[in-house]
Amino acid sequence: MEDNRYLTVALGKGRLAKQAMEIFENIGITCEEMKDKDSRKLIFVNEEYKMRFFLSKGPDVPTYVEYGAADIGIVGEDTILEEARNVYEVLDLGFGKCRMCVCGPKEAEELLKHQELIRVATKYPRIAKNYFYNRKDQTIDIIKLNGSIELAPIVGLSEVIVDIVETGSTLKENGLVVLEEICPLSARVIVNQVSMKMENDRITKIITAFKKELEK
């Protein structure tokens, strides 16, 4: 590709984006425009390195990357698994660590042992379905929710939930426990498949620099 092409990075909004930009800064790629909290810009540019950055809702990041609107994306593994987009996952950044778990009241533990038909509330239907159908061989009725998932078993909407657990304090406060762990999660770097071929040198340099920074 031509030398003046911008390399575009999509970042999941929030703490993850802040931590990612700190790594970029530590490897010498700054973006002063992003530090202006009053800015209404949607795309931030580093002219020296011909790089563009934009913030997006987490679930949209893999979509931008798959379709080539972004060459690189930084987002949580939960989003990558749930969205199941055709992208390359190239680096575990090691921050934003948490777990995807099956949670519920302690008495729901028995329901997970006998492959009974149960209702599972979650923001992550794909992950839940894959876990119960393929790993546990258990049929479930999935209820997709967007808000406080912990509420579902408390009010009798579902027997268990599938959700992200960081400290477990919210579960504890609501009388719920982790019943089974599905997988560990953390922030990851994903790359568009065409970009990886066409911009291999530039992308590989960034990934290598990231790895060195993370090893410090």
N, C-alpha and C positions, 0 to 999 in steps of 0.2 A: 504494500500500500504506500501511497505517497507520504513523504516525510512530514508534511504539515498537517496530517490528519490528527485530530484530537482523540486521545484515549479517554473513554468515558467510564466513570465509576458511580454505581448506584449504591447508596448507603441506607440501611434500615434506620429510620428515625429514632432519636433518643440516646440513651447511654451508650449503646453499641456504636453509633455513628461517632460520638465524641471520642471513644476509645480508639476507634479505627483511625480517626484523623490525627490522634496523638502519635500513632505509629508512623503514619505518613510524614508527619513533621520530624520525627526522630530520624527518618531515613533521608531527610532533606527536601521532601516535597511538601511545601507549605501552601496554604490557601487562605490568605488573610481575609478575603471576602466572606468566608464562612463564619468568621468570628464576630461579625457585625450582627448583633441580636435584633436590630431594628430593620435589617435588610428584608425586602420582600422578593428578592430575586429567587428564582427557582433553580437556576444553574450557576455554579461558581467555577471560575476558570483560573488555572495557573498557566500563564502564557509561556513561561520559560520551559516548562516540561510538556507543553501542549496537552494538558490534562483538564478534563471537566468533571465536576462532582455534582451530584444532586441527591437530595433526600427524598425518601419514599416510604410509604407504609411497608413494613416488613414483608407481608405476603405478596406485594407487587414486585419486589426486587428480582426474584427468579424469572418472572415474566419479562421484565425489561432485558434481562441478560439473555434469555432464550431467544428472543426476537431480535437481538443485536442493537437495541436502543442503548444498552450499556455493554461495554466490553467486559467489565469486572463488576461483581457484586459482593457486598459484605452483609451477611445476614445470619440469623440463628439456624442451627441444624434442624430445629423443629419445623421451620418454614420450608426448608429444602425438602424434607421428607414429606410434608403435607402437600406441597405444590407439585412435587414429582416432575419438574421441568427437565428438558433435555439440555443440561449444562454440565460442565466439568467442575467437580468439587476438588480444589487443588491444595487447600491449606486449612488446618485447624488452628485458629488463633489463640485458643486456650483461655479466652476470657468469656464472660457471660455464661459461666458453667451452671448447669442445673440438670434436672432429670425429668424424663417423661414417665409418668407413673399411672397405675390404676389405683385409685383411692376411694375410700368410702368408710362407713361405720365398720368397726371391728367384726361385727356379726356377718357382714357381707362376704367375709373370707371364705366361708363354706360354699357360697354360690360359685366361687371361682374354681372349686375343686371337682365339681361334678358335671361340668359342661352343660349346666342348665341354661335355658333361654333367659337372658337378663337384659334390662335396659341400661344403656351406657350413655351418659350425657358428656358432651365434649365440644371443644372448638376445633378438634382435629379428627374428623371422621375417617379420613384415609389411614392415618396412623392407627387409630383404634380398630378399624376393620382389619387391617393387615395383621395386627397383633393377635386379635381374638380368632380370626378365621384361619390364618396361616400358621401361627405359632402355638395356639392353644386348641385349635380345632373346635372352637365353641361358637355357636350361633348367638348373635346379639341383635338387639333392636337399638339402633343408634339414634340419639336425639341431639341434633346440632343446636348449640347455644352460642351466644356471642358475649354474654355478660359474665357474672360471677358463677362459675361452674359449681363451686362448692355448695351452692344453694340447692341444687337438684336432688341429692339424696336426702337432704334435711326436710324438704317439703314433699318427698315421695314421688318426685318426677322420674327418678332413676334409682337403681340399686347401687351403682358405682359411677365414678367419673374417670375420664382419662384427661390428665392435665399436666402442666409443667409444675414441678415442685422445686423451689429454691431452698428455703430454710425449713419449710413445713409448719411455720408458726400459724398461718391462716387455717390450715387443716386442723391443727391442735385446738385452736380457739373455737372451732365449730364442731368439735367432737368427731373428727374424721382422722383416718390414719392412711399411710401408704400401705397398700396391700400387695402390690407387685411392681417391680421396676421394669419398664419397657426398654429404655435406652438412656445413656448419658447424652447430654447436649452441650454445645458451646457455639461461639461465633465461628463462621467459616468464610473462606474466600471461594467464590464461584466465578467461572469464566465462560464466556460465549464460545461455542465450539469452533465457529469460523474465525473469530478473533484470535483464538489460540494458535491457529495455523498462520494467519496473515500478519499478526502482530506478535509473533512468538518471542522475538528478542526483547521487545519492550516489556511485555507482560512477565516473561521469565526473570528479567532484571528486578522488577518490583517484588515478585514472589521470593526471590533469593534474598533481597534486602530485608524483607519482612521476616524471613526465617532467622537471619542473623540477629536481627533486633530482638526477636522473641527468645533467642538463646542466651541473651545477656543476663 
